[in-house]
Amino acid sequence: MQSPEDLARIATIDRERVETQVHAYFELLAAGTDFSRLMAFFADEIEFELIGNWSIFPQAGRLRGKDVLAQALITIYTSVENLGSTLDDLVIDGDRIALRRTTRLRSYGTGRVGDIKIVDFLRIRDGLVVEFTEIVDSRAIADLEEC
């Protein structure tokens, strides 16, 4: 049996590893969307759900599979440029992660820049994301796109 001190140390190491992965993922998004490197964070059977207004996010809804997720991200990042994210809150509980972030986006169509609030819920297995639900401020995205 592990002592409470050993369990706390293990939890700290796991938390640091997960937090490092989260930051690395957001840095890759802002670095120009190298989707092959980005997909290394996800399991082949990834279940992804983007919750937002269907008229603004045609890829909103539940998707399954790494290739489908890659295509959804490519679609998103052909209309906006990711200028970086600030991690506002991060909660790690075993294999589950909840985070709130502010992502600065620039619309390729209008040139407008705005800070978008996003909430992500993830589940990790064997170091890879197997579930990923993202809730995006649809109104803020629409404001970027309006002329």
N, C-alpha and C positions, 0 to 999 in steps of 0.2 A: 504494500500500500504506500502511496506517495504522501509525503508530509504536506501540510498546507503551504509551507514555504516553497516546496518543489512545484506544487501545482500553480502557485502564483507566478513563479519564474517561467514556467512553461507557457502560461497564458500571456505573459508579457512578450515573450519571444514570438508567439503566434500573432499577437496583435501587431507588433512591429513589422512582421513579414507582410501581413495583410495590408497594413497602412502603406507600406512601401509599394506594394503592387497597385493599390488604388491611385497613388500619386503618379506612378509610372504610366498607368493607363491614360490619365488626364493629360500628362505631358505629351504622350504620343498623339492624342487627339489634336492638341494645339500645334504640334510640330509639322503638320502637313498631311496628316491622315495616311500613314503608311499602313494600309489595311492588312497586309500580310503579317506584320508585327503585332498589330492590334488584335488580330484574331487568335494569336497565341495565348491570350488570356482566357479564352472560352473553350469549353468542352464541345465536341462535335455535335452533341445532342442538345445544345443550348436552347432554352426556351426564353424568348424575349417578348416583352409586351411594352409597347409605347402607348401611354395613356395621354391622349390629347385630342383636340378637335380634328375630326376626319377631314374637313375641308382644308385645313392648314397642313396636316400631316397625312398624306395619302398612305404612308406605311404604318399608320397607327393600327393597333390591334395586336393579336397574339401571333407570333412567328416561331418556327422551330427549325433549328439547324444553323450551323456556322455559316454556310454559303448564303442562306437567306438573310441572316443578320448582317453579313458583310454588304450585301446589296442594299439593304435598308440604310445602313450608315453612309454608303456611297451616295445614295439618293439625297439624304439629308445634307451632306457636305458638298453637294454640287450647287446648293442654293445659299448656303451660309458658310462663312469662314469662322472657325473656332479660334479665338484670340487668347484662350486660357481660362482656367477655372480656379476658383478659390473654394477650398473645402470649408464649409461653414460648421458642419457637425458631422461626426462619424461615430457610429455605435457598432461595435463588433460583439456578437454573442454566439460563440461557438462557430458554426458554419454559416451564420447569417450576418449580413452587413446591411445597415441602413445609413444613408448619408444624404445630407442636404448640401447643395453647392450652388454657387453663382458662377455662371459661365458667360463670358463676354463674347458675343457673336456679331459678325458684320454680314449684312445681306449683300450678296453679289449683285442683286438686281437694283437695289436702291442706294447702296453704299452706307446705309444707316448702321450705327453701332448701338448695341444695347446690352444690358446685363439681364440675363435670363435666370430665373430661379428654377432649379431642377431637384427632384428628389429621386433617389435610386434605392432599390431594394435588391440585394443579391444573395445568392446561396452558392457556397463554394464546396466542391468535392475534389479531393486529390489535387488541390492547388489551382483548380480551374473553375471558372464561373459556369454553373449549370442552369441557374435561373437568374433573369435580369429583368426587372420591371422598372420602367422610367416614367415619371410623371413630370410633364413639362408645362410651363406657363404659356398656354396657347395664345393668350391675348398679347403677351409681350412679343412673341414670335410674329404675330400678325402686324403689330406696330412696326416691326423692322421692315416688313414687306410692303406696307402701304405707301403709296406715292403722295 
